[in-house]
Amino acid sequence: MNAVLDILQFIYHSLVFPGLLFVSIVGLLYVGIDRKVTGHLQHRIGPPIWQEFLDFGKLMTKEDITPAAAIKPVFVAAPLLALGSLAAVMLLLPVNSPQPTLQLTADLIVIIYLLNIPAIFMILGGYSSGSPFAIAGAGRYIVQLLGYEFVFILSIAAIAIKVGTLNLTDIIKYQGKSGWLLFDWKLVPAIVAMLIAAQGKLLRTPFDIPEAETEIVAGPLTEYSGPKLAIWRTAYNVETIAVAALLTSLFLGGPTAYIIGGVQIPAIVDFLIKTFLIVMLTTLVRNIVARVRIDQALKFYWTFGILLAAISLILVMVVP
């Protein structure tokens, strides 16, 4: 009986909360707000914040077309596997308390790995589609991935060395005792580098180079339509929440319950506020900076980005 209950509980966590259903709804809402804020920043009215929900419903009812030149098994499976990996990573990220649903000894390594799977499958989906625009976008994505991912990992390594663990729960507990790592001067360069890398990981301007709508249509997603495109857009929205949740745990203390004026504020509210602020920061950046070329992006990451992360890495190893 206990085994059955454990299985049912795991299914609930995976599909409902904090898994697929919860992050999909929050992701659609956040991206809808992002589009609305972008409209106002560009002196437009912008779409309503529920537009992403309408777009998802519309795409799910449209014809699902697979190009004749596509490698069908890869083309069809890519969005499903990308979304599945992101649903899995949410089980390792704290949402409703400092404790995630699943705890591993070195869960940061697993989280980094799972967050790379959507990029890999988007690249495979682009190459398998047979479209020259998709192949061009996939090629750009590979180059960009080599740029931002090393910066992202190096920045996380600086935090892990500072705290002395690769366990996300222990990092949150450390911040509960010593304060947010955001305010540790030795880690400020790494945190800035991590935010820059997150902008590239989420394909947000100025690093939306693989999708570049004015150049290569939609990059790797050019040939996707109907339900498959809806799944890809949902995966992007979920990845936005997953990356924001990881950053929240690494240097904003993770989800924390508070008592304000005698009123108990649950940890999920704290989680939503912190992740929303991070998403809005990426929104601001993408509206004030123009897209760069792929060579400029790679040079930027491998010089300025790595320099910032390396400075923090050296400081936490040398300065007591």
N, C-alpha and C positions, 0 to 999 in steps of 0.2 A: 504493500500500500504506500509506504514512504517513497519507494522508487517511482511509482506512478505519479504521486504528488510532485516529486522533484522534476519529473519530465514535463508535467503540465505547467509548473511554475517557470521552467526554462523556456517553454514555448511562449508563455504569456510575456515574459521579459523580452524575448527576441522579436515578437511580432507586434506587441502593443506598447508596453512601457518598461524600460526606456528605449525600446527597440524601434522597429520600422514605422509603426503608425504615429507614435509621438513625434519622432524627429522629422517625419515627412510633413506633418501638419505645421510644426514650428518652422521648419525650413521654408515651406511655401509662404508662410506668413512673413518671415524675415525678409525673404527675397522680394515679396510684394511691397513691403515697406521700403526696401532698398530702391526699388523702381520708382516709388512715389517720391522719395526724398531726392533721387536723381532728377526727376522731372522738375521739382521746385528749384533745385540748384541750377538747372539749365533754363529757368524762367518759363517752364511749361507747367501745365496742370498735372500731367502725369497720369498713369492708370490708377484705378482704385487698388487699395492694398490687397484685395481678394482676387486680383486679376490672375495670379498664378494658379489659383484653384480653378478658375474658369478655363484657363489655357490647358490645364491638365485634363479636365473633363472633355474639352473639345478634341484634344489629341487622341484620347482613348477611344473616341467614336469615329475617327478618320480611318481611311484605308491604310492597311499595313503593307507597304511595298518593300520587297527585297530585290535589289538590282540583279539582273541576269548575270552580270560579271562578278558578283560577289561570291566570296567563299562562305556559303550560307551558314554552316554550323558556328563558325567564329563570329560572323556578323550578328547572328541572332543571340548567341550566348553572352556576348560582351556586356551589354547593358545589365543583364540579369546578375551576372557575377560581380559586376562593379557595385551594384546596389546591395547585393548580399554581403560583400566585404564591409561596406559601411554600416550595415545593420549590426554586423558582428562587432565592429570596433566600438559601437555605442555601449555594448555590454561591459567593456573594459574602462569606460570613462565615467567618473562620478557625476550623477545628475540630481538625485534626490537626497543625497547625503555624501559625506566624504568617502564613503565606501562604495565602490562600483558593484555591479551585479556579479561580475566574475573577477576574481583576484588571482594574479599570477606572480611568481617570484620576481621576474624582470619584465613586467607588463609593458614598459615603455618600448622595448624592442619589438614586441608583438604589435603594438599600436602603430609604430613607424612603418612596419611591414604592411599592415592592413591598409593604411592610408595611401600607400603607393599602388595598391592593386587597381583602383579605379583609373589612374593614369595609364597603367600598363594596358588595361583592357580598352581604353579609349584609343590608344595607339594601335592596338590589334584590330579594333573595329574599323578604324580609318583605313588601314592597309588592306583589310579584307573586303572593303566595299568596292574596290576597283576604280574609284573616282580619282582623277588627278588632283582635284582640290583637297580631298580627304587625305590622300597620300602626302601631299605637301604639308598639310597641317600636322599629320602624325610625325613627319620628319622634324618639324619645328618643335613639337612637343618633346621628342626624345632629347634634343639639344637643351631645351629649357629645363627638363627634368634633371639633367646632369648638372645644371647650374644651381638651382634653388635647393635641391635635396641635400647636398653636402653641407650647405650653410645651415639648413634646418637641423640636421643631425648634430653638427658641431655645436650649435647653440644649446640644444638639449643636453649634450654631453657636459657643457659647462655647468648647467643646473644640477645634473646628476652628480658631478664631482663635488660641487659645493655642498650638497645635502648628504652625499655618501651613499646613494641608493639609486637603483633603477626601478624602484617600485613607486607607482604614482600615489598610492595611499600614504606611503611614508613621507613623500614630498609635501602632501597636503597637511599632514600632521606636523611636520617641521614648521610650516608656515603658521599653523595655529599657535605654536609656542614662540616662534621668533619673529613673526610678522611676514607680510607678503614679500616674496623675492623681488617684486617690482621695485622695491625701495632699497634693495641691496646695490650699492654703487658699483660693486665689482661685476654685477650681472647686467647692468643697464645696456652695455654694448651688445651683449648676446641677445637680450630681449628685443632690441631694435632690429637686429639681424633676423631674428625669428619672425617678427612681424613682416619684414620685407619679403622673407621667403614664403610666408603664408599667402601674401598677395600673389606670388607666382604660382603657388600650389593650387589656389582657387581660380587661376586664370583670370584675374581681375586686372584692369588697366593699372599700370602701364605694361603688364605682362600677359595680356590676352592675345599674345602673338600666335599661338596655334589655331585660334578661332578666327581672328582678324576678319570681321565680316566685310569690310570694304575691299579686301584683297582676295581672300580665298573662300568666299561664301560663309561657311560655318566650320571650316577645317575638317577634322575627323568626323564630325556629325553631319556633313553635307548630304549624304544619301539616306540618313535616317528619317523616318516619318511615322506618323500614327502612334500606336502604343509604345513602340520601341523608343521613339523620341521622347515620349512622356516619361518613360522609365529613366532615360538619360538625364532629363531635366530634374526629375526627383532625386536621382543620385547626386547631382550637382548641389541641390538644396541641402540634402543630408550631409554632404561633405562640408558644406559651409558651417553647419552646426557642429560637426565632429571636430573640425580644426579649431573653431572658437572654444569648444568645450575643453580641448587639450590645452590651449593657451591659458584658459581660466584656471585649470588645475595646476599648471606649471608656475605661474607667477602672480595669480590673483587669489590664491588661497582656496580655490575650489568652491563648490557649493556649501554655504554655511548658514545655519539657522540663527536668527537674531531675535532679541526681545526689545522692541521699541515702544516706549510709553505703555508698558505692560501688555503689549500685543505680540504674540508669537509670530514671527515671520518665517515661514518654512524655507528649507534649503532650496527647494525647487524654484522659488521666487528669486532668490539670490542668483541661482544658476541662469535663469532667463535674463535677468538684468545685466549680468556680466557678459554673457555671450552676445546679447543684443548690442552692447556698447562696442564690443570688438568688431562685430559685423558693420556697425555704423562707421567705425574708423576706416575699414576697408572701402566703404562707400565714399567717404570723403576723399580718400586718396585717389580712387578711380575717377573722380570728377574734377580733380585739379591737376592731374598729370596726364600728358599725352602718351600714347603708345610708343614704345621704343622698338628698334629693330632687333632681330634675334641675336645678332652679333653683339649689339650694345648690351642686351640683357645678360648674355653669358659673361661678357667682360665685367659688367657691374657686379654680378654675383661672385665671380672668382677673384675680384680685387677688393672692393669695398665691403661686400657681405662677409667674405671669409676673414677679412681683417678685423671686423667688429667681433665676430664670434671668437677668433683666436685671441684677441685682447682679453676678453672675459675668461677664456680657458686658462690663459697664463696667470691672470690675476688670482683666480680661485685656487690655483695650484701653488702659487708662490706667496701670496699675501695671507697671513693667518686671519 
